[in-house]
């Protein structure tokens, strides 16, 4: 990891388990930005390189939680001066995050070859399809990677097109989180070898990895190719969502037999009349549960079921989180810098993660960072 006290090197920012790690993030949307946010929350000192002039394709500007806790410098990477400045920043970095399609950074003079003169650098390439294969150069988004992984085919109602879920699975679960895991593993390995490495982080790979349990369940014949027929995709009446009298929704996930019995007992339904794994009884029980939950408002079910071990939770809107007792107790939503955003996770006992700073506008710290680079160069010149 980078060291403090070197002549001309700026003091490290951040506190947490990754304090002391320096990251340069080439600006992008989705998984790369999220990964950099998590690294910052964990204490890494992150500098984002933004475009000097936004282009038309930048339809989403990440100036909220996905840009918190880092500084930003705006550079024109298509110019020699911009590339030189970027390389000067990378000289001081432990990690570079490349969120572009294969070949883009190479055309900018920032490709993996720069590791030859920076052997300790961890160069993390974050893409959808990966660095090789016939789809590697093609465009794509979360839904496409989820589709090709086989996971999307297992979601939704029989006879209908698969649903379009929010972009949490590929972009953030199989993308940004996998990026963070790969970087932290490479940092740990570097402590022994002294050498960085190139990371090929692909959302397609990540989603397929997340589906490991589905491979097992398919192998064991527990789930089939039919959507809406298994116990995890809405087929089971005891593992799904129901509408309430006030047009809200509740969820039950009473997978284990003791929770199943407790759920039916709480709803005055005799468990003996509905053997949990007798699929022939599932349609009738689904109808009974629909009637029960539709008869009362959400507040009634919260009061009746929250304190029972029946695997129950209401379906909340994002704006309701701060008023829910469990979220309040865990403080899962923060407004430290006047912006509602998730609190960092996981929680460390000795080196807690924290939001290292407010959301950053593109180029907000350009003057400050250029001054730091000039100061470092001045010290280098004096040493020589």
HELIX and SHEET records of a PDB file:
HELIX    1   1 UNK A   31  UNK A   41  1                                  11    
HELIX    2   2 UNK A   65  UNK A   67  5                                   3    
HELIX    3   3 UNK A   80  UNK A   91  1                                  12    
HELIX    4   4 UNK A  104  UNK A  107  1                                   4    
HELIX    5   5 UNK A  112  UNK A  117  5                                   6    
HELIX    6   6 UNK A  142  UNK A  148  1                                   7    
HELIX    7   7 UNK A  152  UNK A  154  5                                   3    
HELIX    8   8 UNK A  169  UNK A  176  3                                   8    
HELIX    9   9 UNK A  177  UNK A  193  1                                  17    
HELIX   10  10 UNK A  203  UNK A  210  1                                   8    
HELIX   11  11 UNK A  212  UNK A  219  1                                   8    
HELIX   12  12 UNK A  257  UNK A  266  1                                  10    
HELIX   13  13 UNK A  271  UNK A  273  5                                   3    
HELIX   14  14 UNK A  279  UNK A  281  5                                   3    
HELIX   15  15 UNK A  282  UNK A  294  1                                  13    
HELIX   16  16 UNK A  298  UNK A  305  1                                   8    
HELIX   17  17 UNK A  318  UNK A  323  5                                   6    
HELIX   18  18 UNK A  325  UNK A  330  1                                   6    
HELIX   19  19 UNK A  366  UNK A  383  1                                  18    
SHEET    1   A 6 UNK A  71  UNK A  75  0                                        
SHEET    2   A 6 UNK A  45  UNK A  51  1                                        
SHEET    3   A 6 UNK A  22  UNK A  26  1                                        
SHEET    4   A 6 UNK A  95  UNK A  98  1                                        
SHEET    5   A 6 UNK A 122  UNK A 127  1                                        
SHEET    6   A 6 UNK A 198  UNK A 202  1                                        
SHEET    1   B 3 UNK A 239  UNK A 243  0                                        
SHEET    2   B 3 UNK A 249  UNK A 253 -1                                        
SHEET    3   B 3 UNK A 312  UNK A 314 -1                                        
SHEET    1   C 2 UNK A 333  UNK A 334  0                                        
SHEET    2   C 2 UNK A 341  UNK A 342 -1                                        
END                                                                             
